[in-house]
Amino acid sequence: MWLLVVVTLYPIITVSVALAAPLLDRLPSAARFAIIVPVMVALMLWVVVPLLHRVFGSWLAR
């Protein structure tokens, strides 16, 4: 599960930061992280992890 989350989380964070950069560029880095991190956590908890569990659940249960 760790490997699946890391492989999934890296591109999501990379794309999100790249897309948000023009909008959040003027903010200090702490404020940018305060906005991006909750969005990433919500995306992981409610979209990505359930999808990973659905696709790889039988393999993970071994």
C-alpha positions in Angstrom: 0.0 0.0 0.0 2.9 2.4 0.8 4.4 1.9 -2.6 1.0 2.5 -4.3 0.4 5.6 -2.4 3.9 7.0 -3.1 3.6 6.2 -6.8 0.2 7.8 -6.9 0.9 10.8 -4.6 4.0 12.0 -6.4 2.4 12.9 -9.7 -0.7 14.3 -8.0 1.5 16.7 -5.9 3.7 17.6 -8.9 0.7 18.5 -11.1 -1.2 20.3 -8.3 1.8 22.4 -7.4 2.4 23.2 -11.0 -1.2 24.2 -11.7 -1.5 26.2 -8.4 1.8 28.0 -8.8 0.4 30.9 -10.9 -2.4 31.4 -8.5 -0.5 31.0 -5.3 2.9 32.4 -6.4 2.6 35.6 -4.4 1.9 33.8 -1.1 4.6 32.8 1.2 5.5 29.1 1.0 3.9 28.3 4.4 0.6 29.7 3.1 0.9 27.8 -0.2 1.4 24.6 1.8 -1.5 25.4 4.1 -3.7 25.5 1.0 -2.2 22.6 -1.1 -1.8 20.0 1.7 -5.5 19.9 2.8 -6.5 19.6 -0.8 -4.0 16.7 -1.4 -5.1 14.9 1.8 -8.8 15.2 0.8 -8.0 14.0 -2.7 -6.0 11.0 -1.4 -8.6 10.0 1.3 -11.8 10.3 -0.8 -10.6 9.6 -4.3 -7.2 7.9 -4.7 -7.0 5.5 -1.8 -10.5 4.1 -2.4 -9.6 3.7 -6.1 -6.4 2.0 -5.2 -8.1 -0.3 -2.8 -10.8 -1.2 -5.3 -8.2 -2.0 -8.0 -5.5 -3.6 -5.9 -7.6 -4.8 -2.9 -7.4 -8.5 -3.6 -3.6 -8.2 -4.1 -3.2 -6.2 -0.9 -5.1 -8.7 1.2 -2.7 -11.5 0.5 
